[in-house]
Amino acid sequence: MNLPELEKIQSDCAKRIIKRDVLRKIETVGGIDVTFRSPKENPTIAWVCIVVVNLETLRPVYQKIIEGMVNFPYIPTFLAFRELPIMLKLYKLLEIKPDVIFIDGQGISHPRGCGIASHFGVETGAVTVGVAKKKLCGNHMPLSEKRGSYSYLIYNNEVVGVVLRTKDKVKPIYVSIGHKIGLKTAIKLVLKTSIYRIPEPLRLAHNLLQKIRKTSFL
């Protein structure tokens, strides 16, 4: 495993990211999440799921889950090399491809500017947004407890995303450009699809995966 070589792949990928809106109309949003049978083991069985919702109703219109083996260890800032291969397999099999895809992970809010959401977008050409539960890099000012409030995430004197409150008095999430979208549009989409802390496409995908993982131990 040559980490400097992987860093170069990420740096090259970062140069190819389009950080502006390319879509005029968005009707469907998907969420992709990955879970593992034994997260601390390598290799391990993994499942990846996408749930696609109608943007106006937030009701699911399509879902798909596939199973596979993952044989790259978890290393902070190198998540794409662990999860991206199985995510790309899923994407190729989709009967319905959503207009925008939320990825459980970072977009450009990454030390080398290319987290898994951006990497996936560049590889597939899909419009993507990074939606993460934890901060990977950068600093931000405090934000209010009210839903919709946000604070810019700054890294190396650049805005790389926002810390966004999706529900009153609930822990915020970290939203960043993945590929082919502007930050303002990404924020609007995340808020429009959020009933709870996590946007519906990702929340529903996560819940499906948890059921699959539990049954694998029976």
DOPA-540177 format. One record per residue (C-alpha): residue in one letter; residue number from 0; x, y, z. Coordinates in steps of 0.05 Angstrom, whole numbers. Example, Ala and Ser with C-alpha at 12.3 -4.5 7.8 and 13.67 -1.06 7.14 Angstrom:
2
res n x y z
a 0 246 -90 156
s 1 273 -21 143
END
This chain:
218
res n x y z
m 0 0 0 0
n 1 33 63 -25
l 2 -1 121 11
p 3 38 177 -25
e 4 14 147 -91
l 5 -58 147 -65
e 6 -50 219 -42
k 7 -29 237 -113
i 8 -92 203 -140
q 9 -134 246 -93
s 10 -97 310 -110
d 11 -106 296 -185
c 12 -179 281 -173
a 13 -188 347 -136
k 14 -167 385 -199
r 15 -224 354 -238
i 16 -280 373 -191
i 17 -333 420 -219
k 18 -356 466 -163
r 19 -417 498 -195
d 20 -488 478 -212
v 21 -495 439 -277
l 22 -568 420 -268
r 23 -626 468 -278
k 24 -679 420 -252
i 25 -674 369 -196
e 26 -730 320 -185
t 27 -697 261 -151
v 28 -643 255 -97
g 29 -608 191 -78
g 30 -568 172 -17
i 31 -512 121 -17
d 32 -487 88 47
v 33 -441 29 62
t 34 -438 -17 121
f 35 -394 -76 140
r 36 -405 -143 173
s 37 -341 -134 214
p 38 -319 -60 209
k 39 -253 -72 244
e 40 -234 -133 203
n 41 -202 -133 134
p 42 -223 -163 87
t 43 -297 -163 107
i 44 -365 -169 75
a 45 -396 -102 57
w 46 -464 -79 34
v 47 -478 -15 -4
c 48 -547 15 -11
i 49 -579 71 -50
v 50 -648 100 -36
v 51 -676 150 -86
v 52 -731 197 -63
n 53 -776 245 -100
l 54 -753 315 -81
e 55 -823 343 -71
t 56 -854 286 -31
l 57 -791 255 -1
r 58 -822 187 -14
p 59 -776 131 -40
v 60 -782 116 -114
y 61 -725 66 -120
q 62 -676 27 -77
k 63 -621 -23 -89
i 64 -572 -61 -45
i 65 -512 -103 -66
e 66 -463 -145 -26
g 67 -389 -152 -38
m 68 -320 -160 -5
v 69 -278 -101 16
n 70 -204 -113 25
f 71 -175 -43 37
p 72 -167 -24 111
y 73 -199 37 142
i 74 -148 93 141
p 75 -171 165 157
t 76 -172 209 94
f 77 -168 147 48
l 78 -240 124 55
a 79 -252 123 -20
f 80 -202 68 -31
r 81 -241 24 18
e 82 -313 40 -2
l 83 -311 68 -73
p 84 -302 2 -112
i 85 -367 -28 -85
m 86 -403 38 -93
l 87 -383 41 -166
k 88 -409 -31 -176
l 89 -476 -9 -148
y 90 -479 53 -192
k 91 -468 12 -255
l 92 -527 -33 -237
l 93 -577 22 -223
e 94 -641 21 -264
i 95 -656 92 -241
k 96 -601 142 -232
p 97 -621 202 -189
d 98 -608 274 -209
v 99 -565 285 -147
i 100 -532 235 -100
f 101 -515 248 -27
i 102 -455 207 -4
d 103 -444 189 69
g 104 -375 223 74
q 105 -336 284 54
g 106 -334 321 -11
i 107 -282 376 -19
s 108 -277 384 57
h 109 -217 338 56
p 110 -142 352 67
r 111 -128 339 -6
g 112 -194 368 -31
c 113 -223 302 -55
g 114 -263 261 -5
i 115 -305 201 -24
a 116 -365 242 -48
s 117 -321 281 -96
h 118 -282 220 -117
f 119 -347 183 -133
g 120 -373 243 -173
v 121 -311 250 -214
e 122 -308 175 -229
t 123 -381 170 -250
g 124 -398 239 -275
a 125 -455 242 -224
v 126 -476 304 -187
t 127 -456 292 -115
v 128 -458 323 -46
g 129 -416 303 14
v 130 -458 294 77
a 131 -418 274 138
k 132 -433 266 212
k 133 -363 285 234
k 134 -313 339 214
l 135 -251 316 178
c 136 -215 383 171
g 137 -224 457 178
n 138 -252 505 230
h 139 -317 543 237
m 140 -352 595 280
p 141 -408 573 327
l 142 -478 568 296
s 143 -546 578 326
e 144 -590 521 352
k 145 -643 536 299
r 146 -656 491 239
g 147 -626 520 176
s 148 -570 557 210
y 149 -500 543 185
s 150 -428 564 191
y 151 -375 561 137
l 152 -322 509 145
i 153 -254 540 131
y 154 -191 500 114
n 155 -126 532 88
n 156 -163 599 84
e 157 -215 570 36
v 158 -289 553 46
v 159 -293 477 38
g 160 -364 467 64
v 161 -413 484 119
v 162 -433 460 187
l 163 -509 456 179
r 164 -564 449 231
t 165 -619 406 200
k 166 -663 403 262
d 167 -672 450 321
k 168 -624 436 378
v 169 -597 373 344
k 170 -523 362 328
p 171 -505 392 261
i 172 -478 355 200
y 173 -422 373 152
v 174 -442 388 80
s 175 -393 400 23
i 176 -391 402 -52
g 177 -381 334 -83
h 178 -382 346 -158
k 179 -421 388 -208
i 180 -459 429 -155
g 181 -452 495 -119
l 182 -450 499 -43
k 183 -514 541 -38
t 184 -553 489 -78
a 185 -523 433 -36
i 186 -546 467 28
k 187 -616 478 0
l 188 -622 405 -22
v 189 -599 378 45
l 190 -648 422 83
k 191 -705 405 35
t 192 -694 331 45
s 193 -683 332 120
i 194 -739 314 168
y 195 -691 289 221
r 196 -617 302 230
i 197 -596 261 169
p 198 -627 275 100
e 199 -680 224 82
p 200 -644 189 25
l 201 -584 174 70
r 202 -626 160 132
l 203 -669 109 94
a 204 -608 76 62
h 205 -574 71 131
n 206 -636 39 161
l 207 -641 -13 106
l 208 -568 -31 115
q 209 -575 -40 189
k 210 -631 -90 178
i 211 -588 -128 128
r 212 -528 -128 174
k 213 -568 -154 233
t 214 -597 -212 192
s 215 -527 -232 170
f 216 -512 -253 242
l 217 -574 -297 249
END
